C-alpha cells in the first residue's frame, strides 16, 4: 500500500485481514489524526463565534491591511 496515496484517498476498501500490521497502524493513526484536526477546527469555530468573530479566509501570508501611501505634510 502506498502511504502517500492513502492519505489523499477516501476510506480504504481493503479488508484489514489482508493488511500488514504496519499498514493497519498507519491507517489507524491517519484516522485518529484527522479526527483531532476536525475536533480542533470545531472548537476554534465555537470560540470565535462566542466572541462575534468570523473567518476572513486569508492565507497566512496575506494581510488584511491596505498598503500605506506616503502622505505629504502641509
Backbone as a chain_set.jsonl record, in Angstrom:
{"seq": "XXXXXXXXXXXXXXXXXXXXXXXXXXXXXXXXXXXXXXXXXXXXXXXXXXXXXXXXXXXXXXXXXXXXXXXXXX", "coords": {"N": [[0.848, -1.186, 0.0], [0.628, 2.185, -0.886], [1.661, 4.763, 1.04], [1.594, 7.552, 0.613], [-0.427, 7.964, -1.304], [-2.565, 6.87, 0.052], [-3.146, 8.686, 2.052], [-4.429, 10.695, 0.702], [-6.683, 9.633, -0.37], [-10.069, 8.301, -0.071], [-12.019, 6.279, 2.184], [-10.431, 3.176, 3.051], [-10.744, 0.493, 0.958], [-9.754, -2.021, 1.331], [-9.783, -5.102, 3.01], [-9.046, -5.321, 6.45], [-7.859, -7.716, 7.267], [-6.207, -8.421, 5.223], [-4.118, -6.723, 5.333], [-0.85, -5.637, 6.341], [0.485, -5.473, 9.705], [1.833, -3.006, 10.14], [0.716, -1.384, 8.157], [-1.939, -1.355, 8.976], [-1.721, -0.037, 11.447], [-0.774, 2.433, 10.526], [-2.98, 3.341, 9.052], [-4.885, 3.542, 11.104], [-3.681, 5.533, 12.694], [-3.797, 7.664, 10.882], [-6.563, 8.052, 10.68], [-7.191, 8.742, 13.343], [-5.655, 11.096, 13.605], [-6.887, 12.763, 11.716], [-9.384, 12.995, 12.924], [-8.667, 14.428, 15.255], [-7.808, 16.855, 14.122], [-10.212, 17.754, 12.989], [-11.707, 18.053, 15.338], [-10.288, 20.112, 16.656], [-10.688, 22.161, 14.796], [-13.458, 22.505, 14.971], [-13.708, 23.333, 17.65], [-12.286, 25.744, 17.536], [-13.918, 27.259, 15.85], [-16.196, 27.473, 17.472], [-15.229, 28.954, 19.676], [-14.562, 31.341, 18.383], [-17.086, 32.153, 17.496], [-18.332, 32.727, 19.889], [-17.191, 35.13, 20.579], [-18.008, 36.8, 18.617], [-16.548, 36.756, 16.293], [-15.434, 36.051, 12.932], [-14.246, 34.009, 10.218], [-11.851, 35.242, 7.839], [-10.86, 34.091, 5.623], [-8.28, 34.415, 4.58], [-5.01, 33.622, 3.491], [-2.061, 32.716, 5.387], [0.069, 34.359, 4.585], [-1.108, 36.58, 3.542], [-2.255, 39.916, 3.994], [-4.553, 41.776, 5.962], [-4.639, 44.447, 5.695], [-4.515, 47.486, 3.824], [-1.982, 48.732, 1.594], [0.19, 51.256, 2.781], [0.233, 54.7, 1.931], [2.547, 57.257, 0.985], [2.265, 60.265, 2.589], [1.894, 63.723, 2.039], [3.067, 66.464, 3.915], [1.45, 69.412, 5.129]], "CA": [[0.0, 0.0, 0.0], [1.397, 3.418, -0.982], [1.192, 5.637, 2.112], [1.323, 8.882, 0.086], [-1.744, 7.962, -1.949], [-3.594, 6.515, 1.029], [-3.502, 9.878, 2.81], [-5.259, 11.562, -0.114], [-7.882, 8.941, -0.835], [-11.15, 8.13, 0.896], [-11.905, 5.078, 3.015], [-9.653, 2.081, 2.488], [-11.642, -0.624, 0.655], [-9.065, -3.276, 1.598], [-10.128, -5.765, 4.259], [-7.905, -5.271, 7.363], [-7.206, -9.029, 7.361], [-5.234, -8.516, 4.136], [-3.113, -5.676, 5.52], [0.213, -5.908, 7.307], [0.276, -4.706, 10.942], [2.314, -1.634, 9.968], [-0.282, -0.676, 7.351], [-3.136, -1.168, 9.809], [-1.41, 1.028, 12.407], [-0.692, 3.698, 9.788], [-4.347, 3.772, 8.744], [-5.497, 3.946, 12.363], [-3.098, 6.831, 13.061], [-4.328, 8.666, 9.952], [-7.956, 8.303, 11.072], [-7.174, 9.474, 14.611], [-5.135, 12.442, 13.357], [-7.941, 13.517, 11.039], [-10.384, 13.298, 13.945], [-8.152, 15.506, 16.106], [-7.838, 18.098, 13.341], [-11.611, 18.185, 12.901], [-12.111, 18.491, 16.669], [-9.684, 21.427, 16.883], [-11.356, 23.125, 13.922], [-14.783, 22.76, 15.54], [-13.526, 24.124, 18.865], [-11.859, 27.089, 17.149], [-15.108, 27.96, 15.337], [-17.08, 27.779, 18.6], [-14.631, 30.047, 20.433], [-14.686, 32.556, 17.59], [-18.493, 32.544, 17.469], [-18.667, 33.302, 21.196], [-16.672, 36.495, 20.63], [-18.513, 37.535, 17.466], [-15.551, 36.764, 15.225], [-15.704, 35.179, 11.799], [-13.031, 33.839, 9.418], [-11.7, 36.102, 6.667], [-10.407, 33.221, 4.538], [-6.998, 34.862, 4.034], [-3.91, 32.727, 3.83], [-1.177, 33.279, 6.402], [0.96, 35.383, 4.042], [-1.883, 37.732, 3.101], [-2.532, 40.888, 5.032], [-5.881, 42.357, 5.913], [-4.491, 45.896, 5.619], [-4.088, 48.052, 2.545], [-0.636, 49.293, 1.665], [0.158, 52.662, 3.176], [0.74, 55.654, 0.951], [3.296, 58.364, 1.574], [1.447, 61.474, 2.614], [2.632, 64.989, 2.104], [2.678, 67.331, 5.029], [1.031, 70.741, 4.658]], "C": [[0.884, 1.236, 0.0], [0.857, 4.416, 0.032], [0.883, 7.041, 1.618], [-0.047, 8.974, -0.543], [-2.845, 7.659, -0.957], [-4.047, 7.742, 1.812], [-4.449, 10.776, 2.032], [-6.574, 10.926, -0.514], [-8.923, 8.855, 0.271], [-10.931, 6.894, 1.74], [-11.149, 3.963, 2.293], [-10.585, 0.898, 2.226], [-11.036, -1.99, 0.976], [-9.475, -3.828, 2.966], [-8.904, -5.741, 5.178], [-7.175, -6.601, 7.514], [-6.116, -9.191, 6.303], [-4.142, -7.456, 4.232], [-2.054, -6.142, 6.509], [-0.037, -5.064, 8.554], [0.726, -3.246, 10.82], [1.304, -0.797, 9.177], [-1.552, -0.404, 8.159], [-2.916, -0.054, 10.826], [-1.363, 2.383, 11.722], [-2.087, 4.223, 9.459], [-5.06, 4.246, 10.009], [-4.983, 5.319, 12.797], [-3.634, 7.947, 12.171], [-5.757, 9.037, 10.338], [-8.011, 9.114, 12.366], [-6.68, 10.906, 14.429], [-6.187, 13.314, 12.678], [-9.042, 13.9, 12.029], [-9.942, 14.422, 14.867], [-8.181, 16.848, 15.384], [-9.264, 18.63, 13.268], [-12.121, 18.694, 14.252], [-11.562, 19.883, 16.965], [-10.352, 22.496, 16.026], [-12.73, 23.485, 14.489], [-14.678, 23.634, 16.78], [-13.124, 25.549, 18.536], [-13.047, 27.889, 16.629], [-16.033, 28.346, 16.485], [-16.532, 28.942, 19.413], [-14.77, 31.362, 19.686], [-16.122, 33.058, 17.598], [-18.907, 33.189, 18.792], [-18.24, 34.758, 21.291], [-17.125, 37.326, 19.437], [-17.527, 37.622, 16.316], [-15.986, 35.83, 14.111], [-14.448, 35.094, 10.947], [-13.029, 34.764, 8.205], [-11.222, 35.334, 5.453], [-9.175, 33.773, 3.833], [-5.942, 33.837, 4.4], [-2.971, 33.444, 4.786], [-0.298, 34.397, 5.862], [0.205, 36.604, 3.52], [-2.159, 38.639, 4.289], [-3.95, 41.403, 4.878], [-5.847, 43.865, 5.776], [-4.069, 46.31, 4.217], [-2.672, 48.587, 2.701], [-0.735, 50.772, 1.992], [0.772, 53.518, 2.081], [1.549, 56.716, 1.676], [2.431, 59.615, 1.483], [2.343, 62.697, 2.713], [2.148, 65.784, 3.303], [2.359, 68.711, 4.492], [1.94, 71.819, 5.169]], "O": [[1.806, 1.328, 0.811], [-0.28, 4.871, -0.094], [-0.019, 7.68, 2.159], [-0.76, 9.957, -0.339], [-3.962, 8.152, -1.115], [-5.213, 7.83, 2.197], [-5.2, 11.543, 2.634], [-7.488, 11.623, -0.956], [-8.686, 9.28, 1.401], [-9.791, 6.499, 1.988], [-11.228, 3.835, 1.071], [-11.161, 0.351, 3.167], [-11.727, -3.006, 0.901], [-9.507, -3.096, 3.956], [-7.815, -6.107, 4.736], [-5.992, -6.617, 7.854], [-5.205, -10.003, 6.466], [-3.333, -7.31, 3.316], [-2.332, -6.942, 7.403], [-0.708, -4.036, 8.469], [0.065, -2.349, 11.344], [1.072, 0.367, 9.5], [-2.16, 0.659, 8.033], [-3.799, 0.775, 11.05], [-1.853, 3.374, 12.264], [-2.343, 5.421, 9.577], [-5.767, 5.253, 9.977], [-5.765, 6.17, 13.22], [-3.896, 9.051, 12.647], [-6.117, 10.214, 10.322], [-8.788, 10.063, 12.474], [-7.226, 11.83, 15.032], [-6.353, 14.479, 13.037], [-9.571, 15.01, 11.971], [-10.748, 15.281, 15.226], [-8.541, 17.865, 15.977], [-9.495, 19.824, 13.464], [-12.884, 19.66, 14.302], [-12.286, 20.741, 17.47], [-10.558, 23.619, 16.486], [-13.116, 24.654, 14.481], [-15.461, 24.569, 16.953], [-13.581, 26.481, 19.198], [-13.172, 29.075, 16.934], [-16.599, 29.439, 16.475], [-17.29, 29.83, 19.801], [-15.066, 32.391, 20.293], [-16.354, 34.263, 17.695], [-19.739, 34.095, 18.808], [-18.863, 35.539, 22.01], [-16.662, 38.454, 19.266], [-17.665, 38.485, 15.449], [-16.803, 34.932, 14.318], [-13.65, 36.031, 10.952], [-14.076, 35.035, 7.618], [-11.184, 35.885, 4.353], [-9.036, 33.617, 2.62], [-5.974, 33.255, 5.484], [-3.081, 34.656, 4.972], [0.053, 35.308, 6.612], [0.834, 37.573, 3.095], [-2.28, 38.189, 5.428], [-4.479, 41.455, 3.768], [-6.897, 44.508, 5.742], [-3.361, 45.583, 3.52], [-2.221, 48.86, 3.813], [-1.647, 51.457, 1.528], [1.708, 53.106, 1.397], [1.277, 57.038, 2.832], [1.931, 59.963, 0.413], [3.384, 62.697, 3.37], [0.966, 65.769, 3.647], [2.944, 69.136, 3.495], [1.733, 72.995, 4.869]]}, "num_chains": 1, "name": "protein.A"}
